[in-house]
Amino acid sequence: MDDYSIIKRLELKDSVMLAGWMDDASDIGQRTLDYIIRQTECELCAEILPDTFFPMSGVSVVDDVAQFPECKFYSSQHRNLLVFRGNIPRMDWYRFLQAVIDVAQIYRVKEIYTVGAMVSVAAHTMPRILVAIANTAEVKSELEPYNVMTDSDFETPAGQKPTLSSYLAWLAGQRNITAVNLWVPVPFYLVQAEDPRACKRLIYFFNDKYKLGVDFTGLDAEIASQNRKMAALFQKSPVIESYVRRLETGEGLDAEQSEQLVNEVLEHLKKDG
Amino acid sequence: MGIKYLREVELVNPVMVACWPGIGNIGLIAVDFLRRSLMAEELAYIEPWEFFYPNRVIIRKGVIMEVGFPGSEFFFKRTASRDLIIFTGEEQPAEGGRVYAEGSKAYRMANMVLDVAQKFGCTRIYTSGAAVAPIHHTARSRVWAVPNTARLLDELKGYENTVLMSDIEGREGQGNITGMNGLLLGVARRRGIDAVCMMGEIPVYLQGFPFVYPKGSKSVLEVLTKALGIFVDMTELNKLAEQSELELTSLYDKLPSEIKNQLDRLRQSTVAAPESGEVITEEDKKKILEDIDKFFKRGGES
């Protein structure tokens, strides 16, 4: 029996798949992909069946609401686009990712991009440089015109595990599908809050490269709203503003200052909705 | 997916020694030391995808060069007394954040290991692990031996520094061996293959910490090599055990006196059925572990 279910079969060809995970830093995966799904009028087309990959041992409750794992694909025939957004599986990762790639192949995906956040010590006002990790050197030249960093070196430190996105890209390579992990920096003090600038940077890349016709008005409004909230916080607490200014100039903060920044920003943004 | 053989070899009535990580890595250190000392050669490996999440990625100039997985490897060695197959698993095929494997994946891996054992005609399997015991780290670890058939009990009774579960005070021959090192015994029994698990003792107060405990490994290897009838130069492992004891003693000396006083009582508790009235009770044990835990959570300040 397949680990996926096809809900609606749309004819795509040499399509691109964007993929991301729920509950990462600043909810970057979900927020970025939801915006793209709405803007490109993608429709639900397939899902990974949850029972093999998640312990069916009850539900978690978040903000008073019972949750259940979701791993769904959306597609737009018009844009030749497939979007996958899902919870990170708790078991059988290899089989799970093979199922994701199986669905991608049904929709004739040629390239996979994953989106994710990397925690940064830079200020939220600083330009966001995307970091791309590819499963083949050939794709790097295609990324160069889009102001993306493509020459990173990295080795998993002892005791840590590679990301699921890296694993997906590597497995896609085994099946001759080009894949790129795109990482956007998210300031450490926004990890538990929203970061519309980070989402915009990612969406801007996809819109530029694949001509998705995204209207940024909604995201710009979110950025403006966050700017207003941060300005109000700076007025109320000049020390917080001084911390952010120090990050803007590349000066670091000590552990206590960093903690104060995280707590006050989070409390302020939450309070103001 | 399955077992990949790296070479064709003919082995005569080999014995298999298999091990996965566990408390203090007692078994794995012993078996890996055996493998290295004998300069055992690669024989086969179990493909990892089905069992493990990757444990490393190497990225160079923005390109994924390599994704690595925990190894599950077989080695072989022909010795003068007998042929050996050595299996080491870098991780247990556990899920959901557990350390020890259980469920269908664990069962599948145990069967794959035994498929290799049977392919080469292994007549005996040894696994190894840790036995959490109320002993002091200055004491010599004994080896708790558990066979998967009563036929082997008499043989095991003849091993030096080795006890059966029934020799352990309060156990009456009962107990559990968690994870792959135990499961392999059960699955071997199901297939009619004799198997023994040899567990080196580790002090009860070290069980929750990420320390290796080479003293336990040394005891296991002493018994195992005797059972296999092979000689291994133990110099390196002896040094490692001595070094570990020195480091533990240095840490021990920094413990608050009330914890140390309680642990000192374990110095007397080095035999299977202690006769002194000053031994550690279950309640004492719980309190000691809680105190030590608190000590380490405070960052080792006394």
Chai-1 contact restraints between the chains, C-beta under 6 A:
chainA,res_idxA,chainB,res_idxB,connection_type,confidence,min_distance_angstrom,max_distance_angstrom,comment,restraint_id
A,R90,B,G96,contact,1.0,0.0,6.0,A-B,restraint_1
A,M91,B,E95,contact,1.0,0.0,6.0,A-B,restraint_2
A,W93,B,Y53,contact,1.0,0.0,6.0,A-B,restraint_3
A,Y94,B,W49,contact,1.0,0.0,6.0,A-B,restraint_4
A,I133,B,I59,contact,1.0,0.0,6.0,A-B,restraint_5
A,I133,B,G62,contact,1.0,0.0,6.0,A-B,restraint_6
A,A134,B,V63,contact,1.0,0.0,6.0,A-B,restraint_7
A,N135,B,I64,contact,1.0,0.0,6.0,A-B,restraint_8
A,A137,B,V63,contact,1.0,0.0,6.0,A-B,restraint_9
A,T150,B,G62,contact,1.0,0.0,6.0,A-B,restraint_10
A,D151,B,K61,contact,1.0,0.0,6.0,A-B,restraint_11
A,D151,B,G62,contact,1.0,0.0,6.0,A-B,restraint_12
A,S152,B,G62,contact,1.0,0.0,6.0,A-B,restraint_13
A,D153,B,R60,contact,1.0,0.0,6.0,A-B,restraint_14
A,F154,B,I59,contact,1.0,0.0,6.0,A-B,restraint_15
A,E155,B,I58,contact,1.0,0.0,6.0,A-B,restraint_16
A,T156,B,R56,contact,1.0,0.0,6.0,A-B,restraint_17
A,T156,B,V57,contact,1.0,0.0,6.0,A-B,restraint_18
A,K161,B,Y53,contact,1.0,0.0,6.0,A-B,restraint_19
A,P162,B,P54,contact,1.0,0.0,6.0,A-B,restraint_20
A,P162,B,V57,contact,1.0,0.0,6.0,A-B,restraint_21
A,S166,B,V57,contact,1.0,0.0,6.0,A-B,restraint_22
A,Y167,B,P54,contact,1.0,0.0,6.0,A-B,restraint_23
A,A169,B,I64,contact,1.0,0.0,6.0,A-B,restraint_24
A,W170,B,I64,contact,1.0,0.0,6.0,A-B,restraint_25
A,W170,B,V67,contact,1.0,0.0,6.0,A-B,restraint_26
